[in-house]
Amino acid sequence: MKTTKKILLSALIALAVGLTFNACEDGTDGINGIDGVDGTDGQDGQDGQDFVPEPTIFADKSSTPPLVAMSPQFNFVKAYSLISTPDVIGGNFQLAGSADGAGFLSDNQGGYIYVVNNEDSYSVSRIFLDKNLIPTTGDYLLNSGVSDFSRQCSGTMFEAAVHGGSKDIFLSASERFHYDVKGIDPRVTTPTPNADFGLDALGEFSWENAVPLPKDAYSGKTLIIGGDDDSSGSQGQVTMYYSTQGDADFNNGKIYVMRFKQISDGAGGLQDVSASTTYNEGSLDFGQTYAVEFVEIVDGASMTQSEMDTACTAINASQFMRVEDVDYQKGSDANGRNIFFAVTGKGPGTGTYNDWGTVYNLKLDPENPLQGTVKQIVSGNTNTNNMDGNLPDLQSPDNICVTENFIYIQEDPNSFSKGHTAYIYQTDINGKNPNKVLEFIVRQDLAEDNSVGPMDGDQGEYGALIDISDKVGIPGTFILALQPHYWVSDSFGELDGHNFIKGTPASNGDTGGREDKQASQIVLLKGLPR
């Protein structure tokens, strides 16, 4: 029996092995099947809805998210995009590029008016916003077809309620090609964008900004402090227009420029200046206070910019390496005499006395605005020049915003940089405790060749930062202009309604003008300390 089982088991095993080997052999290919019939195309999907902003103040109003990133120290501050150049407002308006100096007003009907320089488009935009800051319409108060075309840099709203008189006036500063300050009615019903708005009495400088002091800083008088963004000849000046004929007189005042009365003695102390000697800011120590005076430029209103430069040299005006924006402390009449200005510098390796930029505090005498003191309170020159700075990351400070308690310093690193995008810093009112608030976002997908990086030149800079808290009734609300230089498109040209012909000569023969094709963005900040 056991033998029979063994024989049967052996046979089964042999059969299995044989089947296994037979299964490994290639069989004959079968006949290919017939292809199936293609299916019917599906129906097209429905178009997506257009971007519609939420009916609330703090929401994105533009389809492009804000081009700023808050630093961790300020993560409680929120950013929202209000307007970007591709946005079409009111059916026919688009914001031109390089948004810079700006002003913000109530329209007295429950909404608001935002006026902003478009620096490299040689124009000034006006945008109407509803109660929730949703843009509704826009137009141009100035375009590049004006005879005294210029790079319209920083600007300040002369508000009747704050600065005097009975009429609001937007003071738009002209830096290149032509050199006046333009006074434009922000409430005009029908704009005349090719009109002559020049305020000749303020004189010709390379104007970065012209900032009126509040009316009761010096009651019954008009004072406008200016920044001269010049690095040649007499260098940059701190200017003053001063009229004793009312608090809104733009025609009968005199022109003055700052001159040092004291300088450093080289050992941390002070010494009086020598007569008939010109000094620059390299003669000042960081954190030291020096006496200054404002000296008249006789018949300055009749001078060209070149003649003004010569006159400043002749009276030994103090020299700064490109004076940029100016602002004053808010909160009281006395604070209005506490003035701050940024000096952008010229970059390393240029042989100047200010490589990376500085910020100064100018205090005017309460009784006599032609006398005062100046102190350097912020400096990026930690390892160059006098090597006594306090903010190692600082590069080319440009715009500045001063509240009652803080100073906000905005960078423009497009000519020279320390290897990072443009930052905005906050310091206390004395220039101490600097902190980075936010930085500029460089988006490769918005650049023409998708290759721009944060270290490339012409990445971007800031325009005006304005505290609008009191106007909208919400503390900590600010509006910020951005210039994303890398965001360029042919569709962004001629938005002001005029095609500027490249090489059109200015009155001084300068033929460097061109039609601009870059973008702008306007951002709302919620919760920024004041």
C-alpha positions, 0 to 999 in steps of 0.5 A, spaced: 500 500 500 505 504 501 509 503 495 502 504 491 502 511 494 509 513 493 508 511 485 502 515 485 505 521 488 511 520 484 507 520 478 503 527 480 509 530 481 512 529 475 506 531 471 506 537 475 513 539 473 511 537 466 506 542 466 510 547 469 515 547 464 510 547 458 507 554 461 514 557 461 514 556 453 512 562 448 505 561 445 503 563 439 501 571 439 493 572 438 490 576 433 490 584 435 483 587 437 480 592 433 481 599 436 475 602 440 471 608 437 473 615 440 469 618 445 465 624 444 468 631 447 465 633 453 462 640 454 466 646 455 466 648 463 463 655 465 467 661 465 470 663 472 467 669 475 471 676 475 474 678 481 470 682 486 472 685 492 469 684 499 465 690 501 469 691 507 475 696 508 480 690 510 480 685 504 484 685 497 481 690 492 486 688 487 486 681 483 494 681 485 496 680 492 500 685 496 507 685 494 510 685 501 511 680 506 511 682 514 517 680 518 516 676 524 516 681 529 510 685 526 506 679 524 500 682 527 500 687 522 496 685 515 497 687 508 491 688 503 492 690 496 488 696 493 490 697 486 495 694 481 496 697 474 492 691 471 486 693 474 481 697 470 477 701 475 471 705 473 471 701 466 477 706 463 482 707 468 489 704 470 494 706 474 501 708 471 507 705 474 512 707 479 507 710 484 511 715 489 509 721 493 501 721 495 496 724 499 489 722 502 483 726 503 476 725 504 471 726 498 466 729 503 461 725 501 463 718 505 468 716 500 476 718 499 481 721 494 487 718 493 492 722 489 499 719 487 505 721 483 507 716 477 514 718 478 517 715 471 511 716 467 511 724 469 504 724 471 499 724 477 494 720 478 487 721 482 483 715 484 476 715 488 474 710 493 468 708 496 467 708 504 470 701 504 476 703 500 474 700 494 476 704 488 471 706 483 473 711 478 480 714 476 483 720 472 490 724 471 491 730 474 497 731 470 500 727 464 507 727 460 505 731 455 505 737 460 511 742 457 515 742 464 515 734 464 519 731 470 520 725 474 514 727 479 518 724 485 515 725 493 509 729 494 505 732 500 498 734 500 497 741 503 491 740 507 487 746 509 485 743 515 492 742 517 496 747 514 492 753 513 488 757 508 482 754 505 484 750 499 487 743 499 493 743 494 497 737 492 505 739 492 508 734 487 516 735 487 519 735 480 526 732 480 529 731 473 528 735 466 524 740 470 525 742 477 519 746 480 514 744 485 507 743 482 501 745 486 495 741 483 488 742 485 486 735 488 478 736 488 478 739 481 472 737 477 475 737 470 482 736 470 487 739 465 493 735 465 497 739 461 496 745 465 502 749 468 502 748 475 509 750 477 510 754 484 515 758 482 516 762 488 519 755 491 525 755 487 528 750 482 532 744 486 532 737 484 526 736 488 525 730 492 519 733 496 516 739 499 513 738 506 509 744 509 509 744 516 502 745 520 499 752 520 500 753 528 507 750 528 508 758 526 502 761 526 500 766 520 506 763 516 507 758 511 513 754 512 515 748 507 521 744 508 524 741 502 529 735 500 534 736 494 536 730 491 542 732 488 549 729 488 553 734 484 555 741 484 553 744 491 550 737 493 544 736 496 540 741 500 535 742 505 531 747 503 526 752 506 520 756 503 518 761 508 513 767 508 510 771 513 504 773 509 499 768 511 499 760 512 497 759 505 502 764 501 505 760 495 507 767 492 511 772 496 516 768 501 523 767 500 528 761 499 533 759 504 538 753 505 541 750 511 548 752 513 552 748 519 554 753 524 558 747 528 561 741 526 565 735 529 572 737 532 574 730 531 574 728 538 567 727 539 566 734 541 564 741 537 567 746 534 565 753 530 565 753 523 570 757 519 568 763 515 567 762 508 568 754 508 563 749 506 562 743 510 558 736 508 555 731 513 562 727 513 564 733 518 558 731 523 559 725 528 553 720 529 548 722 535 551 729 536 547 735 536 550 741 532 547 748 531 545 750 524 542 756 520 538 757 514 541 762 509 537 766 504 538 765 497 537 772 494 532 772 488 532 765 488 525 764 485 528 767 478 534 762 478 534 756 474 536 750 477 543 750 475 544 758 477 541 755 484 546 750 485 552 755 484 548 760 489 548 755 494 556 753 493 557 761 494 554 762 501 557 755 503 551 751 504 551 745 508 552 739 503 548 732 504 549 726 499 542 726 496 537 729 500 530 725 499 524 725 503 522 729 509 517 729 514 515 732 521 512 729 528 505 729 529 501 730 535 502 737 537 503 744 534 510 743 537 511 737 534 510 740 527 517 743 528 521 737 529 523 735 522 526 728 520 529 727 513 533 722 509 539 722 505 540 716 501 548 716 500 551 714 493 554 707 494 560 704 496 566 705 492 564 712 489 569 716 494 563 720 497 562 721 505 556 717 505 556 710 502 549 707 505 545 713 507 543 716 513 537 720 517 537 726 521 533 730 526 532 737 525 529 741 530 527 748 529 527 754 534 520 755 537 521 763 535 525 763 529 525 758 524 531 760 521 535 757 527 535 750 529 539 744 531 541 738 527 543 731 529 544 724 525 540 719 528 540 713 523 546 711 519 547 705 515 555 707 515 557 702 520 563 699 516 565 705 512 565 713 512 565 715 519 564 707 521 559 710 527 552 708 524 547 704 528 543 700 522 548 695 519 542 693 514 540 700 512 541 701 504 539 707 501 534 710 505 529 714 501 522 715 503 520 717 510 514 717 514 513 720 521 508 719 526 507 721 533 511 716 536 515 712 530 519 713 524 518 709 518 524 709 514 523 706 506 529 703 502 530 704 495 536 699 493 536 700 486 542 703 485 546 700 490 545 694 495 547 690 501 544 684 498 537 684 500 530 687 497 527 693 499 526 694 507 521 698 511 524 699 518 521 702 524 525 706 530 522 710 536 522 718 535 529 718 537 532 713 532 533 708 537 531 701 537 530 699 529 526 693 527 525 691 520 517 691 519 516 688 512 520 687 505 519 688 498 516 681 494 520 680 488 515 675 484 519 672 478 512 670 475 511 677 474 517 679 471 518 679 463 523 673 463 521 670 469 528 670 472 529 676 476 531 675 483 532 679 490 539 681 488 538 683 481 538 691 480 531 695 479 527 690 483 523 695 487 522 700 492 517 704 496 513 710 495 509 714 500 507 711 506 501 715 509 497 714 516 490 715 514 487 712 521 484 719 523 480 719 516 478 712 516 477 712 523 481 706 525 487 707 528 493 703 525 491 704 518 496 706 513 496 706 505 503 704 502 505 705 494 510 700 491 514 701 485 515 693 482 520 695 477 521 688 475 514 688 473 514 691 466 509 690 460 507 694 453 500 694 456 502 699 461 505 704 457 501 711 455 496 709 461 496 717 462 493 718 455 500 721 452 505 717 449 512 720 451 517 720 445 524 718 447 529 723 447 524 729 447 529 735 450 527 738 456 529 746 457 536 744 459 537 740 454 536 733 457 534 728 453 534 722 457 526 722 458 522 715 455 515 712 456 515 708 462 512 701 462 512 698 469 507 697 474 505 700 481 501 697 486 498 700 492 497 697 499 493 698 505 496 696 512 492 694 518 495 695 525 501 698 524 503 702 530 503 710 530 
